[in-house]
Amino acid sequence: MATAPWFVLSPNALLSTIGLLRGPDKTVPTPAEDWHDAVVDVVIPAFEEEDNIVHCLASIARQTLKPRHVILVEDGAKDQTVARACEYAQAAGIDLTVIERKSSIGKTPTIKRQSREFDSDVEFILDGDTFLESPNYIERCVQELYQGVGIASACGTILPMRPQDRHALAQSDEFRRWHGAPTYDDPHARRGVLHSFWWWITNTYRTCLYTFLQRFVYVGQMTFFGSITNPVGCAVAYRRKYIKDLFDRYEPIFGDDLTNSEDIFIGFALINEGYRNAQLQDVRARSEEPEVQRLPRQIYLWSSSFLQSCYYFDPLLRTPFKALKLWKKKRQEAASGEAQRVADLRKVKEQYRQPFGEKYTQTYGRPIGWTVFMSAIEKVGFPTALIVMTILGMWEPLAVTIVAEMIVSLAVLAAVSRGERVRGVLRGLLITPLRYALIFADFFTILRFAFDLWITGNRKWRK
């Protein structure tokens, strides 16, 4: 008899469902600091973004919370990115600092350097190929950061950048300060039919993926744990001091070779210390996605970085195996009344309050560690099961697995695609072959990680 494996509803999705049914922490926050007083600097890592940089800067000019400084870090490219940025900054009255590198060294040194050399309260990272669609994006992220000292990062919802989104921003008064014409001749529109088609495929796939993750999985994680595993790094606000402390600790060990995706490592490092990574559903940003032929490499970078971070932060991964020890600790505190006394003495209330420090993680794990563990099972288990069934010729179980998983995924996608449920399902059906091709490709990411771990001993993981 054909049977479907239990991860037809993925372990992470199941955990998010439980979180949504359970409901959020009922504590009403009483922040100790006023977010209105926060000093914000925006840092823009960029490499060959001459077609995107004005969109990026114009979206900053539209923000309800104005940053003190905007720092553009051009990572060694020789195009017109800096020239256009300076032109726009002068026209829009933006305080722009430009740092030009002679050669590319990556995004990690950018985040590290600005956390050390500037004295802002909030370091807002906005990639050069991303723009803030919501005028209150920065304001809401800063406001969320200051809901508690345990919140180290905050980001909004990230969606693919479409031609119509670029056009809408180009019609804004802020954008027109640069070109001054009734219409904007967008270079993206001149890329040709084939390039537009590849880009459309990627955007369709990413729209489904981001909708499923951010409107369902991440919402469940935020409800259950008050955190996601890592922020979406293209438009995120960090508490600068926490990032500086992070690099002061890990740079002597890793240098700039964190993992293949710096935001995943940073997210893991923050939750390992007991901090939280918050995601907001009421503000959005748009990011340019790679054309479809470049998708496998980007998926490899994300997947390998997740596996590498699991290796580095093994105590987080082992959280479920520490559950009994944590349960005994809480039971002893309850019996002695200690937990209630501590709660009553707190003048500052904070949701999802937990002790800070790596030592606590090593002993008891972290609640969000359950998500790390479930994600690892899903990341390794699902493609491995598909490959095994294919090799063994188990066609009936394979077909049942794929059909059942597809039905569940499309049902969730329809439920969370507010205002366009039919279109959401159609998009989901359309990209199913691509999605499964990338799932199979993920199996080779797992093999390469195992090869690095157990054969070559390679730990120089960096983009």
Stockholm file with secondary structure:
# STOCKHOLM 1.0

chainA/1-463         MATAPWFVLSPNALLSTIGLLRGPDKTVPTPAEDWHDAVVDVVIPAFEEEDNIVHCLASIARQTLKPRHVILVEDGAKDQTVARACEYAQAAGIDLTVIERKSSIGKTPTIKRQSREFDSDVEFILDGDTFLESPNYIERCVQELYQGVGIASACGTILPMRPQDRHALAQSDEFRRWHGAPTYDDPHARRGVLHSFWWWITNTYRTCLYTFLQRFVYVGQMTFFGSITNPVGCAVAYRRKYIKDLFDRYEPIFGDDLTNSEDIFIGFALINEGYRNAQLQDVRARSEEPEVQRLPRQIYLWSSSFLQSCYYFDPLLRTPFKALKLWKKKRQEAASGEAQRVADLRKVKEQYRQPFGEKYTQTYGRPIGWTVFMSAIEKVGFPTALIVMTILGMWEPLAVTIVAEMIVSLAVLAAVSRGERVRGVLRGLLITPLRYALIFADFFTILRFAFDLWITGNRKWRK
#=GR chainA/1-463 SS CCCCCGGGSCHHHHHHHHHHHHCCCCCCCCCSSCGGGCCEEEEEEESSCTTTHHHHHHHHHTCSSCCSEEEEEECSCCSSHHHHHHHHHHHHTCCEEEEECSSCCCSHHHHHHHHHHCCCSEEEEECTTEEESSTTHHHHHHHHHTTCTTEEEEEEEEEECCHHHHHHHHTSHHHHHHHCSSSCCCGGGGSCHHHHHHHHHHHHHHHHHHHHIIIIIHHHHHHHHSCCSSCCTTEEEEEHHHHHHHHHHHHHHHTTCCCSSHHHHHHHHHHHTTCEEEEEEEEEEEECCCCGGGHHHHHHHHHHHHHHHHHHTHHHHTGGGGHHHHHHHHHHHHHHTHHHHHHHHCSSCCTTCCCCSHHHHHHHCCTTHHHHHHHHHHHHHHHHHHHHHHHTTCHHHHHHHHHHHHHHHHHHHHHHCTTCHHHHHHHHHHTHHHHHHHHHHHHHHHHHHHHIIIIICCCCCCC
#=GC SS_cons         CCCCCGGGSCHHHHHHHHHHHHCCCCCCCCCSSCGGGCCEEEEEEESSCTTTHHHHHHHHHTCSSCCSEEEEEECSCCSSHHHHHHHHHHHHTCCEEEEECSSCCCSHHHHHHHHHHCCCSEEEEECTTEEESSTTHHHHHHHHHTTCTTEEEEEEEEEECCHHHHHHHHTSHHHHHHHCSSSCCCGGGGSCHHHHHHHHHHHHHHHHHHHHIIIIIHHHHHHHHSCCSSCCTTEEEEEHHHHHHHHHHHHHHHTTCCCSSHHHHHHHHHHHTTCEEEEEEEEEEEECCCCGGGHHHHHHHHHHHHHHHHHHTHHHHTGGGGHHHHHHHHHHHHHHTHHHHHHHHCSSCCTTCCCCSHHHHHHHCCTTHHHHHHHHHHHHHHHHHHHHHHHTTCHHHHHHHHHHHHHHHHHHHHHHCTTCHHHHHHHHHHTHHHHHHHHHHHHHHHHHHHHIIIIICCCCCCC
//
